[in-house]
Amino acid sequence: MPDAAPTIETIACPMCGADAADLLVEGGDLLHPGEETFRLVSCRRCGHIYQNPRPTEAAIGRFYPDDYMPFLRAVEDEPRWWRRLERAYGRHMRCSAVHRAAGRPGRILDVGCATGIFLDGMRRLGWEAHGVEPSATAADYARRRFGLDVITGRLEDTSFPAASFDAITLWDVLEHVHEPRQTLAELARLLRPGGVLVLSLPNPDSLEARLIGPHWLGWDLPRHLNLFRPAQLRATLAGFGMPVERISSFTAGHAVLAMSVEQRVRARGRDPRLAARFLNSLPARLLTKPYYAGPARWFNLSSIMVVFARKA
């Protein structure tokens, strides 16, 4: 019998090609616990954080079950009224931020569009919406529920002509790709001159990452294959002809904090349910609101950063 295809591969730094790195974080799957252990390392040459060894492209799919958190149903189908309001507000913040950055409606591509909730919001603002999603289940939901034009697969498998889009978004996606430089090159090819690129991704230099340490949900092993420091990301995007205009933290801050604290409580052998109830309560959210609406947003201190770049 032929040997089975490998499920794990050892790599050099995917950003600079150097083959020397220091261990940064080691642990199991925080969201779907199992027996396996994974490692994030920091490149000694460029400082890039990447998983090594890592699951191969053929094997990574098993870490994305159908109940994976981003695969959410439509906002309008949410049974709890307060969750409908919360999710509608989050969608509004994302859509209006992209709409303002672009200046006017046009043609938008959402890479890793999941179940199509953001794209549906952009279409309501007058945009011609297109999506790419590797999960067949999520892509099918986006097509059936919203009637969206969504391709099942990876960005590199599409055949869009050059300069096809006025805006391209990747909400919590770039950290999941195996070859980030290849992805960034394709984004630069697809974006029209003057078009806006919006990336949301974990900030490993955030205050929360430093305080919570290995239990910070932003590491999200084994799904997060690459993590980008803000300064590194600015230099990288400029090198691809898409200089950064601003970086802001305005999305998912409290949610990541709450889940990270839950993981820390669980790691200490305690039941996290009480902590979860408190952290997700309205009083706790109101207590953290001034921080996330103020310093965290102004100085990019939160777990999730949103990067706005424009093609030269």
Secondary structure, 3 states (H helix, E strand, C coil): CCCCCCCEECCCCCCCCCCCEEEEEEECCCCCCCCCCEEEEEECCCCCEEECCEECCCCHHHHCCCCCCCCCCCHHHCCCHHHHHHHHHHHHHHHHHHHHHHCCCCEEEEECCCCCHHHHHHHHCCCEEEEEECCHHHHHHHHHHHCCEEEECCHHHCCCCCCCEEEEEEECCHHHCCCHHHHHHHHHHHEEEEEEEEEEEECCCCHHHHHHHHHCCCCCCCCCCEECCHHHHHHHHHHCCCCEEEEECCCCHHHHHHHHHHHHHHHCCCCCHHHHHHHCCHHHHHHHHHHHHCHHHHCCCCCEEEEEEECC
